Amino acid sequence: MFRIILSIVLLVVLVVLIVLNLGYTTPFNLFGWKFEELPVTAIALVAFAVGVLYSFAYYVGRYFSKVSKSKFRKRGEKVKAREQELNAKEKKLEEKVENIEETREQLQTTAAEAGEDSVNDQASKGKRGRKKRGK
C-alpha cells in the first residue's frame, strides 16, 4: 500500500514539474545537429528514456555474460570430472596389466619348474628302463 501511495505522489510531482516548465525552451546540439527552441521538459524526458534503455541494455549484457561464464565454468568442471574418471580407469588398467604380467611370470616359472621336473622324471624313468633291460 505504501508503494502505491509513494508512486502516485511521485507521478503528481513529475506532472507538476512538466506543466510548470512547458513554456521554457532551449537550443540543443546533438553531435553537430543544432535544434532551436526545444522544450526543456522534452529534452529531460528523452534523456531519462535513453538512460533507462542504456541501463536495461547494460543489465541484459551483464546477465548474458554471467550465464556464459557459468556455462563455461560448468563445462570446465565436467572436463575435470571426466579427466579424473579417465585417470582412475587408467590406474585400474595399469594395475590389471601388472597383475597379468605377474601371473604370466608365475606361470612361466611354474611351467619351467614343471618342465625340469618332467624332464628329470622322464630321464629317471629312462634310466630305470635301461637298468631293467640290462639285467
Secondary structure, DSSP 8 states (H G I E B T S, - for coil): -HHHHHHHHHHHHHHHHHHHTTT-EEEEEETTEEEEEEEHHHHHHHHHHHHHHHHHHHHHHHHHHHHHHHHHHHHHHHHHHHHHHHHHHHHHHHHHHHHHHHHHHHHHHHHHHHHHHHHHHHHHHHHHHHHHHH-
